[in-house]
Amino acid sequence: MDSHATNLDRIKELQELLEVSERKSDILTNLLKEASVEFEQTLEQTRISETNFRAIFENAPESIYIVDIDTHQIMDCNPFTVKWLGYSREELLAMKVDDILEQGAKGIPENMRKALDDGIVHIQERRFIKKNGAVADAEVTGTLVGFQNKQCFVALVRDITERKQIEALSRYKELFKNVSDPVFINDPDGRFLEVNDVACESFGYTRQTLLQMAVKDLVQPAQINILSDVGKRIQQGETVRFELNLVIKKGVAIPFEFHSRKIQFKGLPGVLSVARNFSVRKKMEETLIKTERLSAVGEMASGVAHNFNNLLQMIMGGGEAALAKLESGKIRECREAIQNILNASRRGADVVRRIKDFTLVKTEQMDQAQIFDLDELIKEAVELTKTLWSAPSVPRKYRVNYIKGGKIFVQGQPSEIYEVMVNLIKNGLEAMPHGGFLTISVAHQNNHVHLTVSDTGHGIPEGHFQRIFEPFFTTKGSKSSGLGLSSCYGIVKKHQGDLHVKSIPGQGTSFTIILPLAQQPDVREQPQPVPIKQHRLNFLVIDDEINILKMLEMFFEDTEVHVVTALTAEAGLSAIRQDDFDAILCDLSLDDINGLEFSKQVRDFCEGAGKPKIPFLLYTGLEKELDPKKLADHSVDRVVKKPIPCEDLLRLIQEICAPPIQTRKTA
């Protein structure tokens, strides 16, 4: 009985457990059904979200791209990014984000770490480089996402280039409005993009006309290479200061000083330049430089006068000796005395030429440069300054030593390098008020000439070292214009060279001029000219100095040249009408007419008479260089500088009257 009751209780418990299990099964089934419904709903929502994201991604009017945080590789980008940057989708997916940002962009790894830490990156400004090279300013924001089983950064990019341009234009307009100098912006090819009113007024063109021009249209042909070199430096990021002569609308060349730098203008690379007309300053500098040259000659005047007095004594004594020997019938001694007179005259002409070369302000451009022997030029400079370091009143105060480097040739304007040498010698002597050693040496290294002028003076203080080449900087007070070394530096730079200085206070200073080495010009033996005619050459000389005419008549009397002389252009033209001449020598400054105008009259007469043009030689004692175009327009064949030895003049007449040399062509 007890056993049966126990079994019944056990069955009852099992029934209760079964009922509980069934109830739990029903609950679990219901929960699974509910979870399945929720999962389906969530899945549907996810599909809707992805569809919405893709729709936004594909159709957004702004750039969106996804970047792998670890590699910076672009994983995906929307169509606007493709259109905005100009790359194809395939090109962008093969690139890293660094490839589309401006070179040198900072903070990319830091932003990636910030995205990992915070899950988002706040707005930052970046500069993007398009496929065509244009730069676009943009604001970038983004957040962390999972993409293709990788941790990625999705970036939303908003182009703010136009806003930046408006801001920049407002700044430039303010600059353009308030600056009193010409200001303009040009593209990398030099075409004007924007100009201010001062530029239009200074250059003489309207704004519309300038915007159709390029900077090179205002630059002289000889300076185009400067423009090209400066452009390269600007594109490398330099802010460049340089000088150029701009030809304004009136045809006048005006020197300007420019400060130029690279900028972005309307999203494209450009160059901002501020120009300053410094023609007044230039003229002042030229005047002061000329004054300084004349001052230097003034300091050497006593020595020059001493030389000339010696030469005059030789000429006077030689003339008196020649007369005395002639009267006593001693022809050989008479000839020797006359030869001494000629030698003294040539030496006097050399002294005058040196002084003229030093004091003359040259205007030739470097495209008219010549190749010359630097050794000869240095010897002339040393000779010209001899009165400064070899004064009889203070014997052996200075020792000047020239270490020759042999025949070394450079290309340029000899008179300008001559000026640099004289200035450096004078500067070195002034640095040794109590005497000392001045050493000049020449050597060539790596296709360059190194010309060094060293003194044993007081040296240059450290505080002045960086300023010695500045215009108007001087430590000599009112005794100096402060343009000596500045002028030297400018001349050397103009010759594509450099000027270095080393100095030890209390021991001395060395200036080294470095110039490109030039090839020695070919020296070819000139063929002996053959006279055109068998009879004597008929030579007309026109000069208002009667003693010159008499001297020429005496010399040519026993030569193959028959000389006819005239004191005026009118008398010369009358002689031309009456006789045929093989050549004409005419002084530039006649009493009745200019020699150039007389040359035109001779040309017109020959054309009217149906005669060949007579070779015309212009005779002048002026050192001023005549314009080659003007000489050609007036039909001048040669310019003859006074003084010229009669023997040289005879050879010149023979040369100009010789028939052209026939050359045999070789296969």
Disulfide bonds with the S-S distance in Angstrom:
none
